[in-house]
Amino acid sequence: MAHWTDGLVREVTGDVRAELGTSVARVFERCYADTLGSTLTELPDGTVFMLTGDIPAMWLRDSTAQLAPYLHVAARHRGVADLLAAVSRRQIDYIAVDPYANAFNSAPNGHGHHADLTEMSPWVWERKYEIDSLCFPVQLAYDLWTATGRTDHLGEPFRSAARTIIGLWRTEQDHENRSRYRLQRLDGPASDTLTREGRGPETALTGMTWAGFRPSDDACTYGYNVPGNIFAIVALGYIAQLADEVLDDAVLAADARSLGDELEAGVARYGTVVHPEFGEIYAYEVDGLGNAVLLDDANMPSLLSLPYIGWCAPDDPIYSATRSFVFSEHNPTFTVGTAARGLSSPHTPPRHIWPIALAVEGLTTDDAAEKERLLQTLLATDAGTSLMHESFHADDPSTFTRAWFSWANAMFCELVLDIAGLRTVERQRAVRSTRP
């Protein structure tokens, strides 16, 4: 793909340099070129397999997020639009293989976690079921359509995938009685496996849809991940719109809207708590039995990311209160160090801040000074590599995890483009109200 990607990188980097200067442009150029030059493999069927970085597998979540900064030029660059469509078609094909899987191989070679006790396919690298793994492919397909008007990736396979997604989410509304999904990993930490012989912690009906794992690939403490359910509501809105305007499928549109309404009612009734200091805020996870996890994980979708994924405006009252909680001592993942302050994750070592979360923090505020502060923090914590990492120590950025993590590079680019005024794809706000 180098016949057009090199020119694209020079063009967009030049635009960034003109707005923000050479030092920002230098790091931007390396991060922007990383995905195009290092992660893509065209398969014999014309689809594109996309590495997440230093793991030889394609995550449905990561592959969408990695492409976010390229959406903004897709309307004027056919090569970019073709790439997005090719990745989208590969994602849809993977959903047909196994909608419960989160990561896939480039061929049916049996690589990955095949010692897990679950129903594995040789195409599947890992079968940790996460709601967002189905949301992100819908988001990519929808964003490509809104950015370019293109519809060739929205044929029968997409229609079938949309029906599969709706059916799975309905099944997992009653995980206890209707789901056959199980996963046990016998050779890893507790966060890599589900309790109760692979079923996960007990839940009661809430109207929300269940997940086994968080976007970090760690097991959920409770079965209803609130930001995941919110993202599902947004994705169902996209499916309904595409069903109406592209697929001419009134039944699919009605099914998507109906399920979206059920999930939204579930979030409204069970997904918020009243905090003594901040008032009504979103919980991170609940079980429908009266238990809730109050934190925010650094990975996305997070509570912090809700405006970025299209749920609400930054000044939405519940979101604003939740954001205040997230950046307080009450949130166990909020970390303050001598080099930076931001969100950490149980997925990485203690006191390790995630650049993805720093970028999302900047992308969900209207405060220009805060955006600039976060940009400078990212530039100052790259350990001299001109690349972003999965996480870095809050007191010593030279201590970091994952030297090559394409998603973090992409989110840095998203923030740079936002500050430079070069982000052209803005997601519609899906939420009407989170109260019944």
C-alpha positions in Angstrom: 0.0 0.0 0.0 3.1 2.2 0.1 2.2 3.7 -3.4 -0.3 6.0 -1.7 0.3 5.8 2.0 3.6 7.7 2.0 2.0 10.7 0.2 -0.9 10.6 2.6 1.4 10.7 5.7 3.4 13.6 4.2 0.2 15.5 3.4 -1.5 15.2 6.8 1.7 15.7 8.7 2.2 18.9 6.7 -1.2 20.1 7.8 -0.4 19.3 11.4 3.0 21.1 11.1 1.3 24.2 9.8 -1.1 24.3 12.7 1.0 23.0 15.7 4.6 23.2 14.7 7.5 20.8 14.0 7.9 19.1 17.4 4.3 17.9 17.4 4.4 17.0 13.7 7.5 14.9 14.2 5.8 12.6 16.7 2.5 12.7 14.8 4.2 11.6 11.6 5.7 8.5 13.2 2.5 7.5 14.9 0.3 8.2 11.8 2.6 6.2 9.6 2.8 3.3 12.1 -0.6 1.8 11.3 -0.3 2.2 7.6 3.2 0.8 7.4 3.3 -1.9 10.0 -0.1 -3.5 10.8 -1.8 -4.2 7.5 -1.9 -7.4 5.4 -4.1 -7.8 2.3 -5.7 -11.3 2.3 -6.5 -13.3 -0.9 -10.2 -12.3 -0.7 -9.3 -8.6 -0.8 -10.1 -7.9 2.8 -7.4 -6.6 5.1 -6.1 -8.2 8.3 -4.8 -5.7 10.9 -2.4 -6.4 13.7 -3.0 -4.6 17.0 0.8 -4.2 17.3 3.1 -6.7 19.1 0.5 -9.5 19.2 0.0 -11.4 16.0 -3.8 -11.2 16.0 -6.6 -8.8 14.9 -8.9 -7.5 17.6 -12.3 -6.3 16.4 -12.1 -3.4 18.9 -8.5 -2.3 18.2 -8.8 -2.5 14.4 -11.6 0.0 14.5 -9.9 2.4 16.9 -6.6 2.1 15.0 -8.3 3.5 11.9 -10.0 6.5 13.6 -7.5 9.2 12.5 -7.8 8.1 8.9 -11.5 8.5 8.7 -11.1 12.3 8.5 -9.4 12.1 5.0 -11.4 9.2 3.6 -13.8 11.4 1.6 -10.9 12.9 -0.4 -8.6 9.8 -0.5 -9.9 6.8 -2.3 -7.1 4.6 -1.1 -8.1 5.4 2.6 -11.7 4.6 1.9 -10.8 1.4 0.2 -8.6 0.4 3.2 -11.4 1.1 5.6 -13.9 -0.9 3.6 -11.5 -3.8 3.4 -11.0 -3.9 7.1 -14.7 -3.5 7.7 -15.5 -6.5 5.5 -12.9 -8.6 7.3 -14.5 -7.6 10.7 -17.9 -8.7 9.4 -16.5 -12.0 8.2 -15.0 -12.6 11.6 -18.4 -12.0 13.3 -19.8 -14.7 11.1 -17.1 -17.1 12.3 -17.8 -16.4 16.0 -19.6 -13.4 17.4 -18.3 -14.2 20.9 -14.7 -13.9 20.0 -12.6 -10.8 20.5 -9.5 -11.5 18.5 -8.8 -13.5 15.3 -6.1 -15.1 13.2 -5.3 -14.2 9.6 -6.0 -17.8 8.6 -7.5 -20.9 10.2 -4.2 -21.8 11.7 -5.2 -22.5 15.3 -2.9 -19.9 16.8 -3.7 -18.3 20.1 -5.4 -19.5 23.3 -6.7 -22.9 22.2 -6.1 -24.4 25.6 -9.1 -22.4 26.9 -12.2 -24.3 27.8 -14.6 -22.8 25.3 -15.9 -23.4 21.8 -12.9 -22.4 19.8 -12.5 -22.1 16.0 -9.1 -22.3 14.3 -9.8 -18.8 13.1 -10.0 -17.5 16.6 -7.0 -16.2 18.6 -9.0 -15.5 21.8 -12.7 -16.0 22.7 -13.2 -13.5 25.6 -16.7 -12.1 25.0 -16.8 -8.3 25.3 -19.8 -6.2 24.2 -17.6 -3.6 22.6 -16.1 -6.3 20.3 -19.4 -6.1 18.4 -19.9 -2.4 18.8 -16.7 -1.3 17.1 -17.3 -3.0 13.7 -20.7 -1.4 13.5 -19.1 1.9 14.3 -16.5 1.5 11.6 -19.1 0.5 9.0 -21.3 3.4 10.0 -18.5 6.0 10.1 -17.2 5.0 6.7 -20.7 5.5 5.3 -21.2 8.9 6.9 -17.7 10.1 6.0 -17.9 9.0 2.3 -21.4 7.9 1.4 -20.0 4.6 0.5 -22.2 1.5 0.8 -20.4 -1.4 -0.9 -19.3 -2.7 2.6 -23.0 -2.7 3.7 -24.3 -5.7 1.8 -25.8 -9.0 2.9 -22.9 -10.0 5.1 -23.4 -6.8 7.1 -27.1 -7.3 7.3 -26.5 -10.8 8.6 -23.9 -9.6 11.1 -26.3 -7.0 12.4 -29.0 -9.6 13.0 -26.4 -11.9 14.7 -25.4 -9.0 17.0 -29.0 -8.2 18.0 -29.7 -11.9 18.6 -26.6 -12.4 20.8 -27.3 -9.3 22.8 -30.9 -10.5 23.4 -29.6 -13.9 24.5 -27.2 -12.3 26.9 -29.9 -10.2 28.5 -30.7 -13.4 30.3 -27.2 -14.9 30.6 -28.2 -17.2 33.5 -30.8 -19.1 31.6 -30.3 -18.6 27.9 -26.5 -18.4 27.2 -24.3 -21.3 26.2 -21.1 -19.1 26.4 -18.5 -20.3 28.8 -14.8 -19.6 29.1 -12.1 -20.9 31.5 -8.4 -20.4 31.2 -6.4 -22.7 33.5 -2.9 -21.3 32.9 -3.3 -17.6 33.6 -4.2 -15.0 36.3 -7.7 -14.8 37.7 -8.5 -11.9 35.4 -8.2 -14.2 32.4 -10.9 -16.6 33.3 -14.6 -16.7 34.4 -15.8 -18.1 37.7 -18.6 -20.7 38.1 -17.1 -23.1 35.6 -16.8 -20.4 33.0 -20.2 -18.7 33.4 -19.0 -15.7 35.4 -20.5 -14.0 38.5 -24.2 -14.5 39.1 -26.5 -11.8 37.7 -30.2 -10.9 37.7 -32.3 -9.6 34.9 -31.9 -5.8 34.3 -32.7 -5.3 30.6 -29.0 -4.7 30.0 -26.9 -7.2 28.1 -24.2 -9.3 29.8 -20.4 -9.4 29.1 -17.7 -11.7 30.4 -14.8 -9.4 29.9 -14.0 -5.7 29.9 -12.4 -3.8 27.0 -9.1 -4.4 28.7 -9.7 -8.1 28.2 -9.9 -8.6 32.0 -12.9 -10.5 33.5 -15.8 -8.3 34.6 -16.3 -8.2 38.4 -20.1 -8.0 37.7 -21.8 -9.0 34.5 -23.3 -5.8 33.2 -20.5 -3.5 32.0 -22.2 -0.1 31.9 -20.0 1.7 29.2 -20.3 -1.4 27.1 -24.1 -1.3 27.3 -24.1 2.4 26.5 -21.9 1.7 23.4 -24.3 -1.0 22.4 -27.2 1.5 22.5 -25.2 3.8 20.2 -24.3 0.9 17.9 -28.0 -0.2 17.7 -28.9 3.4 16.7 -26.4 3.1 13.8 -27.8 -0.3 12.8 -31.3 1.2 12.7 -30.3 4.1 10.6 -28.4 1.9 8.2 -31.3 -0.4 8.0 -33.6 2.4 7.1 -31.4 4.4 4.7 -29.2 1.8 3.1 -30.5 -1.7 3.6 -34.3 -0.9 3.2 -35.0 -3.3 6.1 -37.8 -2.1 8.3 -37.8 -5.2 10.4 -34.1 -4.9 11.2 -34.5 -1.2 12.0 -37.4 -1.9 14.4 -35.5 -4.7 16.1 -32.4 -2.5 16.6 -34.5 0.3 18.1 -36.5 -2.0 20.3 -33.4 -3.6 21.8 -31.8 -0.2 22.2 -34.7 1.1 24.1 -34.5 -2.0 26.4 -30.8 -1.5 27.1 -31.3 2.2 27.7 -34.0 1.5 30.2 -31.7 -0.9 31.9 -28.9 1.6 32.1 -31.3 4.2 33.5 -32.7 1.9 36.2 -29.6 -0.1 37.2 -26.5 1.6 35.7 -26.3 4.7 37.9 -25.7 5.2 41.6 -26.0 8.2 43.8 -22.6 9.1 45.2 -22.5 11.1 48.4 -20.1 13.6 47.0 -20.8 13.7 43.3 -24.5 12.9 43.1 -25.9 10.7 40.3 -23.0 9.0 38.4 -22.6 6.0 36.1 -21.4 2.8 37.7 -18.7 0.9 35.8 -20.3 -2.5 36.4 -23.4 -3.9 38.1 -25.0 -7.3 38.6 -28.7 -6.5 39.1 -28.5 -7.8 42.6 -27.6 -4.5 44.2 -23.8 -4.7 43.7 -21.8 -2.1 41.7 -18.2 -1.4 40.8 -17.3 2.3 41.0 -14.2 3.0 39.0 -13.3 3.7 35.4 -10.8 1.6 33.5 -8.3 3.3 31.2 -9.3 1.3 28.2 -12.2 2.2 25.9 -15.2 2.2 25.9 -14.9 3.8 29.3 -17.1 6.1 31.3 -14.7 8.9 30.4 -15.1 8.1 26.7 -18.9 8.5 26.5 -19.0 11.7 24.5 -16.3 10.4 22.2 -18.3 7.2 21.3 -21.4 9.3 20.6 -23.5 8.9 23.7 -23.7 12.4 25.2 -22.3 15.9 25.2 -19.4 16.7 27.6 -21.8 19.0 29.6 -24.4 16.2 30.1 -25.1 16.4 33.9 -24.7 12.7 34.7 -21.5 12.5 32.5 -20.1 15.7 34.1 -20.7 14.3 37.6 -19.2 10.9 36.5 -16.1 12.7 35.1 -15.6 14.5 38.4 -15.7 11.2 40.1 -13.3 9.6 37.6 -10.6 12.3 38.3 -10.9 12.0 42.1 -9.4 10.0 44.8 -12.6 8.0 45.0 -11.7 6.3 41.7 -9.1 3.6 42.4 -7.7 3.9 38.9 -7.0 7.6 39.0 -3.2 7.9 39.4 -1.1 11.0 40.2 2.7 10.9 39.8 5.6 13.2 39.3 5.5 12.8 35.5 1.8 12.7 34.8 -1.7 12.1 36.2 -4.4 10.0 34.5 -6.1 6.7 34.5 -4.5 3.3 35.1 -5.9 -0.2 34.8 -5.9 -3.4 36.7 -4.7 -4.9 33.3 -1.3 -3.3 33.7 1.2 -2.9 36.6 0.3 -0.5 39.5 0.7 3.3 38.9 0.9 2.9 35.1 -1.0 5.6 33.2 -2.5 4.8 29.8 -1.9 7.2 26.9 -5.2 6.1 25.4 -7.0 7.5 28.4 -5.0 10.7 28.3 -6.0 11.2 24.6 -9.6 10.4 25.4 -9.5 12.9 28.3 -8.5 15.5 25.8 -11.1 14.4 23.2 -13.9 14.7 25.7 -13.3 18.2 27.0 -14.1 21.6 25.3 -11.3 23.3 27.3 -8.5 24.2 24.9 -6.0 24.7 27.7 -6.7 21.2 29.0 -6.3 19.7 25.5 -2.9 21.4 25.2 -1.8 20.2 28.6 -2.7 16.6 27.8 -0.9 16.8 24.4 2.2 18.1 26.1 1.9 15.3 28.7 1.8 12.7 25.9 4.8 14.2 24.2 6.8 14.3 27.4 6.1 10.6 28.4 7.0 8.7 25.2 10.4 7.7 26.6 12.1 9.3 23.7 10.6 6.9 21.2 8.2 9.2 19.3 5.6 6.5 19.8 2.9 5.9 22.4 2.8 2.9 24.7 0.1 0.8 26.4 1.0 2.4 29.7 3.9 4.1 31.5 4.9 4.6 35.1 3.4 7.8 36.6 6.8 8.7 38.1 9.1 7.3 35.4 7.9 7.2 31.8 11.0 5.2 30.7 9.2 2.3 32.4 6.4 1.3 30.1 4.4 -1.7 28.8 4.2 -2.6 25.1 6.7 -0.8 22.9 4.4 -1.3 19.9 0.8 -0.6 20.5 -0.9 0.8 17.4 -4.1 1.8 19.1 -2.3 4.2 21.5 -0.5 5.7 18.5 -3.9 6.2 16.7 -5.5 7.9 19.8 -2.5 10.3 20.0 -3.1 11.2 16.4 -6.9 11.7 17.1 -6.0 14.3 19.8 -3.5 16.1 17.6 -6.0 16.3 14.7 -8.6 17.6 17.1 -6.4 20.3 18.5 -5.3 21.2 15.0 -8.9 21.5 13.8 -8.5 18.6 11.3 -11.0 16.1 12.7 -13.9 16.1 10.3 -15.9 13.1 11.5 -17.9 13.9 14.6 -20.3 11.3 15.9 -24.0 12.2 16.5 -25.2 12.2 20.1 -27.4 9.1 20.6 -28.7 9.8 24.1 -32.0 11.3 24.8 -32.1 10.8 28.6 -30.7 8.2 31.0 -33.7 8.5 33.2 -36.8 6.4 32.8 
